Amino acid sequence: RSTSYTAVSQQSLVPSVSDPNLWMFSCPGGKEQELVYQIMNKCVAFAKRGKPLGIISVVAAQTKGKIYVESYSEPAVMEAVQGVRGVMQYSMTKVPIADMTTVMTVVPKKVPGE
């Protein structure tokens, strides 16, 4: 059974200027997931000390050698990745709103026999 969306509900899924920004960082290929865990663990540690970092999520998308940090604040993103080995801070790039859905699109994997 496939789910179909109306034009209105589909449009509500598209990011807008009121949504948080997405920041892209380069990292060594194969280390994406490990770096996501490190940054999220840092967020938890800071939050437990009463100093939340102000980021919403960290994602390793399909792109090899890239991680994405979601936040309303650029300084919060910089603080979140500061000191995390493997994240190339100088490579920080703000992802344009038009490209955000491409980054976050999940491509289902084919399983042999399906």
C-alpha positions as CSV (number, residue, x, y, z in Angstrom):
1,R,0.0,0.0,0.0
2,S,1.5,3.3,-1.0
3,T,0.9,6.6,0.7
4,S,0.2,9.6,-1.4
5,Y,0.3,13.2,-0.3
6,T,-1.8,16.1,-1.4
7,A,0.0,19.2,-2.7
8,V,-0.7,21.0,0.5
9,S,0.6,18.4,2.9
10,Q,3.6,17.8,0.6
11,Q,4.4,21.6,0.7
12,S,4.2,21.6,4.5
13,L,7.2,19.2,4.5
14,V,9.5,21.7,2.6
15,P,11.8,23.8,4.8
16,S,11.2,27.5,5.1
17,V,13.0,30.5,6.5
18,S,11.4,30.0,9.9
19,D,13.0,26.5,10.2
20,P,16.4,25.8,11.6
21,N,19.4,26.1,9.3
22,L,21.6,23.1,8.2
23,W,25.4,23.4,8.4
24,M,27.6,21.0,6.5
25,F,31.1,20.0,7.6
26,S,33.7,17.8,5.9
27,C,35.2,14.8,7.7
28,P,37.2,11.7,6.9
29,G,35.1,9.2,4.9
30,G,33.9,6.4,7.1
31,K,34.0,8.5,10.3
32,E,30.6,10.2,9.8
33,Q,28.6,8.1,12.2
34,E,31.3,8.2,14.9
35,L,31.5,12.0,14.7
36,V,27.7,12.3,14.9
37,Y,27.8,10.3,18.2
38,Q,30.6,12.4,19.6
39,I,28.8,15.7,18.9
40,M,25.5,14.4,20.3
41,N,27.3,13.0,23.4
42,K,28.9,16.5,23.9
43,C,25.3,18.0,23.7
44,V,24.0,15.6,26.3
45,A,27.0,16.3,28.6
46,F,26.5,20.1,28.3
47,A,22.8,19.9,28.8
48,K,23.3,17.8,32.0
49,R,25.5,20.7,33.3
50,G,22.7,23.2,32.5
51,K,24.5,24.6,29.5
52,P,22.6,23.3,26.4
53,L,24.5,23.8,23.2
54,G,21.6,25.0,21.1
55,I,21.7,22.6,18.3
56,I,18.7,20.5,17.2
57,S,20.3,17.5,15.5
58,V,23.4,16.1,13.9
59,V,23.1,13.8,10.8
60,A,25.3,11.7,8.7
61,A,23.5,11.7,5.3
62,Q,24.2,9.6,2.2
63,T,27.1,11.9,1.3
64,K,30.4,10.3,2.3
65,G,32.8,12.6,4.2
66,K,30.1,15.0,5.3
67,I,28.1,15.6,8.4
68,Y,25.2,18.1,9.0
69,V,24.4,20.0,12.1
70,E,20.9,21.6,12.5
71,S,20.5,24.7,14.5
72,Y,19.0,28.2,14.6
73,S,22.3,29.7,15.6
74,E,25.7,29.6,13.8
75,P,27.7,30.3,17.0
76,A,25.9,27.3,18.6
77,V,27.0,25.1,15.7
78,M,30.6,26.3,16.1
79,E,30.6,25.5,19.8
80,A,29.1,22.0,19.2
81,V,31.9,21.0,16.8
82,Q,34.7,22.7,18.6
83,G,37.2,20.2,19.9
84,V,35.7,17.3,18.1
85,R,38.6,15.6,16.3
86,G,37.8,14.8,12.7
87,V,35.4,17.6,12.0
88,M,37.0,20.0,9.7
89,Q,35.7,23.3,11.1
90,Y,37.1,25.4,8.3
91,S,34.8,23.6,5.9
92,M,31.6,24.8,7.5
93,T,29.0,25.7,4.9
94,K,25.4,26.7,5.3
95,V,23.2,24.5,3.2
96,P,20.7,26.6,1.1
97,I,17.0,26.0,2.0
98,A,16.4,24.7,-1.6
99,D,19.1,21.9,-1.0
100,M,17.9,20.9,2.5
101,T,15.3,18.4,1.3
102,T,17.9,16.8,-1.0
103,V,20.3,16.3,2.0
104,M,17.6,14.8,4.2
105,T,16.0,12.5,1.6
106,V,16.2,8.9,2.6
107,V,17.0,6.4,-0.2
108,P,15.7,3.0,0.6
109,K,18.3,0.2,0.3
110,K,17.5,-2.8,-1.9
111,V,17.6,-6.1,-0.1
112,P,18.4,-9.1,-2.2
113,G,15.3,-11.2,-2.9
114,E,12.9,-8.2,-2.8
